Amino acid sequence: MDSPPDDQDIADILRKVRTGDIVSGTITQVGRPHGAEVRLDGRLGQASADIGPLDVSWSRRSDEVIQVGRRVTAEVIDVDEERERIGLSLAATENPELWAFLKGLRPGEVLSGEVADVQRFGVFVALDDGPPHPVHPGVGFITIPELSWRHFDEASEIVEVGQRVTCSILCFDTHQGEARLSLRALQPDPFQEFADAAREGQEFHGTVTKLVPFGAFVRVVEGIEGLVPLDKLLSAPVEAPGQVVQVGDHVKVAVISVDRAARRLLLALKKG
């Protein structure tokens, strides 16, 4: 009878496994909500391996794909030596052309395409050089914050279906099979331009745009808003910003500090 592998054996096995390796095995357990444990063939079977619920398939229901006893071929997407675990993706081997395209992308690379769909949670882009996606309207995806540096309420204020866009690659989302993109990365950051000229104590006439429990936001120039903390609204303590200002009020403020890295502007309310 074979003795169980010791920790050193498993560590040696895991050191030889590489992300991107194609491996085969048998599903031994279907977990909840929809992942699966796999006993890999050969020596790899001494290490734990599983398929996460978001790595089963991009186009089919999990129960159509994973069943106990079923043989599978998957790609290694993670090797966790500390947990002695191999993470697998069936979606990778199910969509080899799309997976190969996405793996070949590099952060910062610039790609062009056409806006395929605009949703409240983001924008799908059909990339010129990319294959179609089995589920989504496009293989590229821009989250709402990456659409623009300026404030907007709806994604449709920035782009529309059919519009040509040029974006920077952020990362490959293995769970959704998407290239995460940024439209604003290729645009000048107005905050940094503002920070170049702003100085401590500089005064601006601005408009109150939002009240929060800890203060009030004031737009000092187009696209630039700063926070006036509660203790900077009045010399005397106040419990809520609404005791001093309301949204839409025109006020005078002075710069307290400008944090370039955090893109944060702190202001103090001035009389007059």
N, C-alpha and C positions, 0 to 999 in steps of 0.2 A: 504494500500500500504506500502511495506517495506521501511524503511528509509535507506539511504545509510550508509554503515559501516563507523565508524570514525577511525582515525589513530590508536587509542588504540586497537580497535577490531582487526584490521589487524596485528598489532604488536604482539598481543597475539596469533593469529593464526600462524604466522610465527615462533614464538618461539617453537611451538609444532611440526613443520615439521623438519624432519631429512634427511640429505643426505642418499640415499639408500632406502628411502620409495618408495613403489610402489603405484601410484595414477592413477585415471581414470578421464576422462573428455571429452569435445567435442571441436573440432577445430572450432573457431569462425572467424578466419581471417588467410589467407595465405599471409605472408609478402614477401618482396623482399630482397635478391634474392630468397631464398627458405625456410625461416623459417616459423613458425606458432604460433599464439596465441591460448591459450587453456583456456576454462572455466572449472575449475575443479569441481568435484561433492561436494555437501555439503558445509560446512563452508569454505573450501579451495577456493571455487569460489569467495570469497570476495577479494582475493589477485590476482595480475596479475601472469600469468604463460605463459611461451613460450618455444618453442623448437627451438634451434638455427639451422642454416642451416647445420652445420657440425654434428649435433646430430640427424638428421632425420633417416638416414640409412647408413650402410656401404656398402650395396650391391645393393640397388635399387635407381632409380631416385626419387627425391623428389616429383614430381607430381604423382607418383604411390602410394605414401604413405600418403601424407597430402592433404586433401580436406575439404573445409568448410562443417561442419555438421557431419563429420566422428567422431565416437567414438574411443578414443585411450587409451591405458594403457602404462604408461611410468614410468621411474625411476627418482626420484629427484636427480639431480647432483649439485645443487647450491641453497642456500637460501640467498638472499640479502635483509636483513632487512631494510637497508637504502633506497633502491630503491623499497621496498615492492614488490619484484619479486621472483618467484620460477622458476628455470631453470630445464628443463626436457630433458631426452634422450629417444627417441624411439629405437635407436640402441641397448640400453641396454636390453630392453625386447624382441627385435627381435633376439638377440644372447645371451641368458641367460648363456649358458655354458662358452662361451668365456669371457663374462663380469664378471662372478663369478671368473674365473681363474685370470683375470687381477686385480680385486679388492683385491684378496688375496696376491698379490705381495707386498713386502716391499723394499723401497730404501736400497741399499747395499747388498741385497740378491744376491747370486751367482747362476747362471743357465747356463746350457750347451745346445748346440744344433748344428745344421748343417747349414752352409751358403746355403741359398736357391736361392738367386739372388743378383747380384752385379750391382748397378746402379751408375750413376754419382753423385746422391744426397744422396746415402747411401746404406746400406746393409741389406737385409732381412734375418732373422734367423728363421728356424723351430725349436722351442724349444722342447726338449725331453719330458717334462712333460706338454706341453701346447696343447690345441685343435687346429685344423686348423683354418685359418682365411677365412672368406667368400669371400674376394677379393684378398688380398696380398699373396705372396708365403710363408710367415711365419708370425707368430704373434709377433716375436721380430724384432726390427729395431735399427740399429746403424747409427747415423748420421756421416758424414765425419770427423768432429773434434774428435769424440770419438773412432776412429779406432786406432790411434797411437799417441804417443808423438812426434815422429820424423816427419820431413817434407817429404811429398810425393805428387805426382801430380795426381795419379789415385788410386781409392780404390782397384783396382785389384793388386796394388803393395803390399797390406797388406794381403788381403784374396782372396780366390777363391771359386767358387761354389763347394759344397761337402766337404769343409774343416770343421773339428770339431773346435768349439770355446767355450770358457768359459768366460762369461761376468758378469758384475755387473749391477743390476737393478738401473735405474735412476728414472723412474716414469712411470705411466700409462697414456698414451695419450688417453683421452676419445673420442676425435674427430675422430681419425683414428682406434681406437680399437687395439692399439699396446702397447707392452712393450718396452719402450725406454731403450736401453742397452748401456753399455760402455765397450769396449775391453781394452782401455788404462788404465781404473781405476784399473785393476789388474796387471798393469805393473809398474815397478819403474819409477818415473819421472826423466829423466836425468837432468832437470833444477835444481831440488833440490839437486841432487848429485853434480852438478857443483857449486851451491851456497855454499855447505858445505866447499869447498876448495878455492873458489875465494876470493880475498881481493882487496880492493881499491888500485889502482895504478898498479896492476899486469898486465904485458904485455903479449900479445899473437900475433902470426903471423896467420893472417886469410885471408879469401877470400871474396871479395865483391859479394853478392848474388842478391841484388836488390837495385834500386835507387827509392826514393820517393821524393816528393816535399820538405819534411822537413828533409831529410838526406839520409843516406845509411845504409843498413843492411850488417853486416859482420858475416860470420860463423867462430867462434873461435875454436870450436872443433866439432866433429860429433854430429849433433842434436841440437847444441846450436848456436843461432844467436843473435846478439846484434845490437842496433841502434847507429850509430854515427850521432848526430844531426848536422845540418848545421853549427852551430857556433863552432863545435868541429872538423870540417874538416880542417880548416886552422885558423891561428891566425888572418888573415884579413877576413872580411866579404865576403861571396859568395852568389850568388843568386840561384844557383842550384848545386846539388851534382856532376853532370856530368862535372862541371868545374874543379873538383879535381880528381875524381875516376870514373872508369867504371866497369860494371859487369865483374867478372872474375879476376880483379886485386888482386894481393897478397899484403897485407898491414900489417903494425904493428899497433896495437891498445892497449890502456890501459883501464882498468876497472874504470868507474866513480862510478857506483852504481849497486847494485843487489837488485831487489824487488821480494822477494819470492812469496808474495801473488798474485801479478800481473804477475809473471813469466816474468819480464822485465829486460833486461840488457842494461845499457847505457855505451857507449864507447867513447873514444877520439882517433882521428887519431894521430899517432906519426911519426916523421921523421925516415927514415931508413927502 
